[in-house]
């Protein structure tokens, strides 16, 4: 039945609308006319229909992903933007040392979930959460958690490259500087190591002192990756890191993600299903703030248990 | 034919409007040139090395120069900026970077806007009542007009201007800088001082220079605070000279030689403001270049 849908699909990386960073989801208790009747799919997609009715069906989590040692545990995690519930009881372990991708249509809450891990959503007014996210067994939402030191243990790369208006060198060592590191030799060694890991060293080693603003978009994004890994984070969070890049720069970043995935645990949110298929070990499919199916990437793309997942990854739905 | 008539009407209307706009601009520019030209014509003849280097003689027929007033203005602006720039920038940071979690940014912004519009004579009276009079009382002296009081009045004018421009400039810094910095484990203060403020440096510097230019040209706030002086003094605890005050004194006085000096003083003041404005332009241009690609 699965006829390797990956190969036949055109790349979707050029989707015109990148997902906005904070997606507000209406908390729908009842089916809404604009969504269509409760069985809009004619019974074809019972799980999606249930979600649209406001239910939170039990996701299909494959045994293959539940068995592996995890570094991050999301447990019944819920999040509201004001009155709007954006995440409905998401439960998923993130495998240590692996690359896990989260896919799903715009507004499914995947970026929100990512930004919940390093508590960047704290910056948004009116955000409330319930449930827990544990990093190495410590709940990041527990009382008295030092958010600053939590964020130092996590690296994050955003949709749009956001190098700071300073030199390439200062960008890379920023995380060390704010921790008070001043020894030039330490900073220089860390900078070279991070830039090498980000496959950027050879391109910029002669102009470390020049502004990061003069780099190309792809270089800037690799610089942001170097900046995020300079302190050797326990988990690297990537929020659609290629959505603002051209196909060639995207390819280079994907190669880089695969390489970095050998050293770090990577959690990547992507719009691009081919990207998820290419780079990740595990894939989670989300829809309207719910986890729908979660398993090994190969299984999600070739042996999904839900028709919804299969039709989403083949582009027939969503 | 109807189409071509409509086109004719449209073209005619467009030409008339263009003519009106051009005429208006030409009028404004020629008035400006006239003023500057007149100033230069009268002022240059009195401008001399003596004017820049000498102090008043007290002799109305041979009044000397304005060295004291030029120094006085520079010191007053420097003192006012030493107080006004840090306070203004900090207030601007508060308004821009600490929005909803801490109360009263709305009222504060409103107050800053109102203060920006307060007539400068009011600031002068305030300086007199709040600085000069109390200091006189504490020190048991008859009059305590001083450079410090003048600088305080100028700083009072400066703070809301610097605060509001700083706020506006910080708001232009992309939110992604802040998120990027915070995600790396930076504190809010580190984010502000290492990323946000440097990112807005050109704009903030421009705002500071504009405020300095504004207070350099103020007279009214100094009338009841610094008072003015005919002596060359660098001690702000004394009654203090400034270009504007000296120009005011000479220009309203009866002696033709002093009036001529006032013209030259105006010319020097304009030249100083011109230099300040030019440096603003240069900073702004550099700023625009470094921001390309963000």
Interface residues (C-beta under 8 A of the other chain):
Chain A: X118 X120 X123 X125 X148 X149 X150 X151 X152 X153 X154 X155 X156 X158 X160 X162 X164 X165 X166 X174 X175 X177 X178 X179 X211 X213 X214 X224 X227 X228 X231
Chain B: X100 X174 X176 X177 X178 X179 X180 X181 X182 X183 X184 X185 X186 X187 X190 X194 X195 X198 X199 X290 X291 X292 X293 X294
